[in-house]
Amino acid sequence: MADIKLQEKYAELALRTGVNLQKGQALMINAPIEEAGFTRIVVRKAYELGAKDVTINWQDDEIFLLKYQYASEKVLTDIPQWFVDKYLSYAKDGAALLNIKSTNPDLLKDVDSAKVAKATKANAEAMKEFRQYTMNDRMPWTIISIPTGDWAQKIFPEYDKETAKEKLWEQIFKIVRVDQDDPIAAWDEHNKRLENAREVLNQKQFTKLIFTAPGTDITFELPKGHIWKGGGAKTPDGRHFNPNMPTEEVFTLPHKYGVNGTVASTKPLIYGGNMIDNFSLTFEDGKVVDFTAEQGYETLKHLLDTDEGAKRLGELALVPDASPISQSGLVFYNTLYDENASCHIALGKAYPTNLQGGSEMSDEQLDQHGVNDSLTHVDFMIGSKELDIDGVTSDGSIEPVFRKGAWALDI
């Protein structure tokens, strides 16, 4: 069994550095019921920090799968208003949100991908108003992961489930810095490093970034006034929080009409309970015009067909190959972890906070500035130790940003 003291340190880190829970603030947690013990630790810590209320939305992979196997499509796509209102009521009350994402990567592999796509889209449409709170940093939120049996065994198939979970706990504790004497101080230092990287890039204000690697030759135009973010974020009232734990990225948004070339994936993507692997996308004027996939072609097609914005990009993130997750040598089959091992891009909605004044702009104004909108936002990995990145300055000169997967700038 994983070290309880380390689990307690992890819970406190998620609450204090992740959502930065305040006295008198409510907390909503989405958590896997399989590992309820850790969630109980989080709840106790939250109340000890002064939370006024803690609500748990339990999630069970097996029951989730049964619903897809037996419920009608109408049931799967009819999202009840009470479900939406529950989230909105907490957001409007100023609550914090903690997501514990630990789903079995192969959960829905035998379910019709079209059925999954329709249900995913329906949920995204229903939760659109709530998503404005998270994507505009209007509420503190974070995502963490804990080991569950099926997920752990996917990473460590040579072990039984309990041993695999122990192996995964060891990796998680190390990657999120819980194994250090003072994880909160370690995260403060880590956030400062990421803030330095983003400030260097914000001062550069490159007009384009050019990515080249095996299978990848693509140019991303960057909107005027784009903002690089990374590490922590801030709510409108100035409260600092960390949306992702772990995080190793600095990210901005590419111009929705200014992406041209072909990009190849470097790690598997788990989407809708299915794996998409060894795939490539070709863009013209920002839109996907062709794609390939050795595995999960239909799932990728359904993702791209979610809406018009799903065929365009909403995020461009830089992660050096030296990141702790990359150096672990593991594929986690979990986007939270794999995206922080590698440079990545995201199909779908952009964060308005990545543009000067974006949070106050209308949808029309955002579009005019090249900010993509969509019901979806799906990250996938394109970085490796073979990736080179060049930045184009406003005067047309070219400056190395990455060489062989490492920073070429003074970061």
TORBA-36362 format. One record per residue (C-alpha): x, y, z; residue in three letters. Coordinates in steps of 0.02 Angstrom, whole numbers, plus 50000, padded with zeros to 5 digits. Layout:
// residues N
    c1    c2    c3 residuo
     X     Y     Z     ALA
...
***
This chain:
// residues 411
    c1    c2    c3 residuo
 50000 50000 50000     MET
 50064 50173 49955     ALA
 50141 50275 50095     ASP
 49998 50361 50187     ILE
 50109 50507 50238     LYS
 50152 50539 50056     LEU
 49968 50527 50009     GLN
 49930 50658 50142     GLU
 50067 50772 50074     LYS
 49995 50746 49899     TYR
 49820 50790 49958     ALA
 49881 50947 50045     GLU
 49982 50997 49891     LEU
 49828 50979 49779     ALA
 49725 51087 49898     LEU
 49852 51222 49940     ARG
 49951 51237 49778     THR
 49827 51159 49657     GLY
 49662 51248 49694     VAL
 49731 51361 49833     ASN
 49580 51323 49941     LEU
 49528 51467 50054     GLN
 49440 51466 50221     LYS
 49252 51473 50195     GLY
 49263 51413 50014     GLN
 49167 51264 49947     ALA
 49256 51122 49856     LEU
 49189 51003 49724     MET
 49287 50844 49688     ILE
 49269 50723 49542     ASN
 49351 50562 49599     ALA
 49364 50376 49557     PRO
 49272 50270 49683     ILE
 49401 50131 49664     GLU
 49524 50232 49767     GLU
 49404 50314 49890     ALA
 49535 50309 50028     GLY
 49638 50448 49949     PHE
 49484 50554 49919     THR
 49438 50538 50103     ARG
 49610 50606 50146     ILE
 49578 50754 50031     VAL
 49409 50787 50110     VAL
 49481 50785 50286     ARG
 49623 50901 50235     LYS
 49500 51018 50150     ALA
 49394 51035 50306     TYR
 49551 51060 50410     GLU
 49596 51204 50294     LEU
 49426 51282 50327     GLY
 49319 51224 50179     ALA
 49137 51265 50210     LYS
 49076 51115 50111     ASP
 49152 50972 50011     VAL
 49048 50881 49879     THR
 49107 50722 49794     ILE
 49051 50663 49622     ASN
 49101 50480 49625     TRP
 49151 50400 49460     GLN
 49156 50213 49427     ASP
 49234 50147 49266     ASP
 49134 49985 49268     GLU
 48967 50072 49289     ILE
 49016 50201 49158     PHE
 49054 50059 49036     LEU
 48890 49971 49076     LEU
 48794 50129 49032     LYS
 48876 50134 48861     TYR
 48841 49950 48834     GLN
 48657 49952 48883     TYR
 48586 50129 48883     ALA
 48506 50200 48726     SER
 48588 50336 48625     GLU
 48449 50454 48680     LYS
 48493 50426 48863     VAL
 48679 50449 48829     LEU
 48652 50614 48739     THR
 48516 50686 48852     ASP
 48613 50778 48988     ILE
 48490 50823 49127     PRO
 48481 51005 49177     GLN
 48504 50963 49361     TRP
 48676 50894 49319     PHE
 48727 51055 49233     VAL
 48649 51164 49369     ASP
 48747 51073 49503     LYS
 48913 51125 49426     TYR
 48855 51300 49386     LEU
 48791 51328 49563     SER
 48961 51287 49635     TYR
 49051 51394 49507     ALA
 48937 51543 49541     LYS
 48966 51518 49727     ASP
 49153 51538 49702     GLY
 49194 51357 49736     ALA
 49356 51269 49690     ALA
 49357 51113 49579     LEU
 49474 50965 49600     LEU
 49472 50833 49462     ASN
 49556 50666 49496     ILE
 49578 50588 49323     LYS
 49626 50405 49327     SER
 49518 50319 49196     THR
 49564 50153 49119     ASN
 49638 50200 48948     PRO
 49554 50051 48863     ASP
 49385 50071 48947     LEU
 49279 50101 48792     LEU
 49386 50013 48662     LYS
 49245 49892 48616     ASP
 49109 50025 48611     VAL
 49056 50103 48446     ASP
 49164 50259 48428     SER
 49019 50352 48344     ALA
 48912 50323 48498     LYS
 49050 50388 48611     VAL
 49075 50540 48501     ALA
 48890 50587 48507     LYS
 48885 50571 48696     ALA
 49046 50671 48717     THR
 48980 50810 48606     LYS
 48814 50816 48698     ALA
 48903 50833 48865     ASN
 49015 50970 48797     ALA
 48865 51067 48732     GLU
 48775 51051 48899     ALA
 48926 51105 48999     MET
 48976 51250 48886     LYS
 48929 51385 49011     GLU
 49020 51299 49153     PHE
 49175 51278 49045     ARG
 49186 51466 49028     GLN
 49228 51472 49213     TYR
 49377 51355 49196     THR
 49444 51413 49027     MET
 49439 51596 49080     ASN
 49514 51561 49253     ASP
 49355 51625 49335     ARG
 49367 51488 49467     MET
 49516 51394 49541     PRO
 49530 51217 49475     TRP
 49658 51081 49456     THR
 49679 50906 49385     ILE
 49781 50771 49470     ILE
 49790 50582 49451     SER
 49804 50434 49569     ILE
 49836 50251 49523     PRO
 49692 50136 49485     THR
 49716 49953 49445     GLY
 49678 49949 49259     ASP
 49772 50110 49223     TRP
 49925 50055 49321     ALA
 49928 49886 49237     GLN
 49919 49969 49066     LYS
 50084 50056 49108     ILE
 50161 49907 49198     PHE
 50084 49753 49114     PRO
 50216 49636 49185     GLU
 50148 49659 49362     TYR
 49987 49612 49449     ASP
 49869 49758 49484     LYS
 49922 49792 49663     GLU
 50107 49791 49622     THR
 50075 49898 49467     ALA
 49982 50025 49575     LYS
 50129 50035 49695     GLU
 50246 50064 49548     LYS
 50134 50202 49482     LEU
 50117 50285 49653     TRP
 50308 50293 49659     GLU
 50313 50380 49490     GLN
 50174 50502 49534     ILE
 50252 50551 49700     PHE
 50416 50586 49612     LYS
 50343 50679 49462     ILE
 50232 50794 49567     VAL
 50376 50823 49690     ARG
 50284 50747 49838     VAL
 50441 50645 49878     ASP
 50532 50806 49924     GLN
 50540 50873 50102     ASP
 50431 51023 50061     ASP
 50326 50992 49904     PRO
 50241 51162 49915     ILE
 50409 51253 49918     ALA
 50469 51142 49775     ALA
 50317 51192 49673     TRP
 50344 51376 49712     ASP
 50519 51360 49639     GLU
 50456 51259 49490     HIS
 50322 51389 49452     ASN
 50455 51525 49453     LYS
 50555 51430 49322     ARG
 50403 51415 49211     LEU
 50360 51598 49238     GLU
 50536 51644 49182     ASN
 50516 51540 49023     ALA
 50350 51619 48980     ARG
 50416 51795 49011     GLU
 50562 51766 48892     VAL
 50439 51710 48757     LEU
 50318 51852 48793     ASN
 50459 51977 48767     GLN
 50508 51893 48603     LYS
 50330 51905 48530     GLN
 50375 51789 48385     PHE
 50259 51805 48237     THR
 50281 51621 48191     LYS
 50353 51460 48260     LEU
 50419 51328 48139     ILE
 50426 51147 48199     PHE
 50533 51017 48109     THR
 50558 50834 48158     ALA
 50533 50663 48076     PRO
 50359 50671 48001     GLY
 50335 50852 48056     THR
 50359 51010 47955     ASP
 50234 51140 48010     ILE
 50221 51328 48037     THR
 50113 51407 48172     PHE
 50071 51591 48156     GLU
 50046 51676 48324     LEU
 49914 51813 48345     PRO
 49969 51989 48384     LYS
 49957 52012 48571     GLY
 49971 51827 48611     HIS
 50019 51783 48789     ILE
 50125 51637 48845     TRP
 50065 51559 49006     LYS
 50131 51417 49111     GLY
 50141 51351 49286     GLY
 50011 51440 49389     GLY
 49861 51544 49338     ALA
 49763 51681 49426     LYS
 49579 51709 49456     THR
 49508 51883 49420     PRO
 49532 51929 49603     ASP
 49716 51881 49594     GLY
 49712 51710 49678     ARG
 49851 51597 49615     HIS
 49816 51414 49572     PHE
 49893 51273 49469     ASN
 49769 51199 49343     PRO
 49877 51047 49305     ASN
 49981 50943 49424     MET
 50103 50894 49353     PRO
 50143 51034 49232     THR
 50302 51063 49134     GLU
 50234 51170 48993     GLU
 50227 51349 48936     VAL
 50086 51375 48812     PHE
 50000 51500 48700     THR
 49875 51495 48557     LEU
 49913 51482 48371     PRO
 49814 51589 48250     HIS
 49662 51486 48201     LYS
 49685 51530 48016     TYR
 49876 51527 48016     GLY
 49933 51346 48033     VAL
 50011 51262 47880     ASN
 50103 51098 47859     GLY
 50101 50922 47928     THR
 50128 50864 48107     VAL
 50156 50687 48171     ALA
 50109 50621 48343     SER
 50246 50557 48455     THR
 50141 50475 48592     LYS
 49972 50388 48595     PRO
 49817 50493 48625     LEU
 49676 50424 48734     ILE
 49512 50502 48682     TYR
 49337 50444 48726     GLY
 49404 50284 48803     GLY
 49495 50238 48642     ASN
 49675 50249 48586     MET
 49734 50348 48435     ILE
 49914 50309 48390     ASP
 50043 50346 48256     ASN
 49938 50480 48176     PHE
 49970 50637 48075     SER
 49872 50793 48030     LEU
 49896 50907 47880     THR
 49839 51089 47896     PHE
 49802 51223 47767     GLU
 49759 51398 47827     ASP
 49730 51329 48001     GLY
 49612 51187 47955     LYS
 49644 51000 47951     VAL
 49629 50947 47769     VAL
 49699 50770 47785     ASP
 49743 50647 47921     PHE
 49809 50472 47948     THR
 49811 50352 48095     ALA
 49880 50177 48115     GLU
 49763 50150 48262     GLN
 49601 50239 48304     GLY
 49566 50315 48133     TYR
 49378 50319 48160     GLU
 49397 50392 48334     THR
 49507 50530 48264     LEU
 49380 50561 48126     LYS
 49240 50581 48253     HIS
 49347 50700 48355     LEU
 49380 50809 48203     LEU
 49195 50806 48159     ASP
 49140 50869 48331     THR
 49114 51041 48255     ASP
 49204 51161 48138     GLU
 49322 51220 48274     GLY
 49380 51042 48310     ALA
 49475 51046 48144     LYS
 49577 51195 48203     ARG
 49700 51223 48345     LEU
 49676 51307 48512     GLY
 49842 51278 48599     GLU
 50028 51266 48565     LEU
 50137 51209 48710     ALA
 50324 51193 48732     LEU
 50397 51058 48845     VAL
 50583 51012 48841     PRO
 50625 50828 48820     ASP
 50720 50839 48985     ALA
 50556 50852 49083     SER
 50544 50726 49226     PRO
 50398 50638 49143     ILE
 50493 50614 48981     SER
 50647 50555 49074     GLN
 50544 50422 49163     SER
 50541 50330 48997     GLY
 50359 50284 49023     LEU
 50205 50311 48917     VAL
 50067 50350 49041     PHE
 49916 50337 48924     TYR
 49849 50486 49020     ASN
 49852 50656 48935     THR
 49888 50750 49097     LEU
 50053 50658 49110     TYR
 50099 50626 48929     ASP
 50070 50806 48875     GLU
 50195 50862 49007     ASN
 50326 50747 48933     ALA
 50320 50825 48762     SER
 50282 50979 48660     CYS
 50101 50969 48611     HIS
 49957 51054 48522     ILE
 49770 51048 48552     ALA
 49628 51029 48432     LEU
 49480 51138 48476     GLY
 49445 51283 48591     LYS
 49580 51407 48637     ALA
 49601 51488 48806     TYR
 49547 51671 48787     PRO
 49672 51712 48926     THR
 49812 51678 48800     ASN
 49770 51842 48711     LEU
 49784 52017 48781     GLN
 49607 52067 48831     GLY
 49538 51900 48770     GLY
 49435 51864 48924     SER
 49332 52022 48893     GLU
 49306 51994 48706     MET
 49148 51933 48621     SER
 49151 51774 48517     ASP
 49157 51881 48359     GLU
 49303 51983 48423     GLN
 49398 51827 48474     LEU
 49374 51755 48300     ASP
 49438 51916 48221     GLN
 49596 51899 48326     HIS
 49621 51717 48274     GLY
 49560 51635 48434     VAL
 49480 51466 48399     ASN
 49313 51411 48474     ASP
 49247 51234 48489     SER
 49152 51117 48603     LEU
 49312 51016 48624     THR
 49492 51041 48678     HIS
 49603 50890 48653     VAL
 49792 50893 48677     ASP
 49908 50776 48585     PHE
 50095 50756 48588     MET
 50213 50805 48448     ILE
 50379 50833 48537     GLY
 50535 50724 48547     SER
 50723 50737 48566     LYS
 50730 50759 48377     GLU
 50620 50914 48373     LEU
 50690 51082 48316     ASP
 50591 51243 48335     ILE
 50631 51411 48254     ASP
 50550 51576 48298     GLY
 50518 51710 48168     VAL
 50531 51888 48234     THR
 50433 52040 48176     SER
 50576 52092 48061     ASP
 50580 51919 47980     GLY
 50739 51856 48062     SER
 50745 51678 48128     ILE
 50800 51630 48303     GLU
 50823 51453 48372     PRO
 50697 51411 48509     VAL
 50723 51222 48526     PHE
 50865 51114 48464     ARG
 50852 50925 48480     LYS
 50710 50939 48603     GLY
 50798 51062 48718     ALA
 50785 51249 48745     TRP
 50899 51349 48631     ALA
 50845 51512 48713     LEU
 50919 51571 48877     ASP
 50781 51500 48988     ILE
***
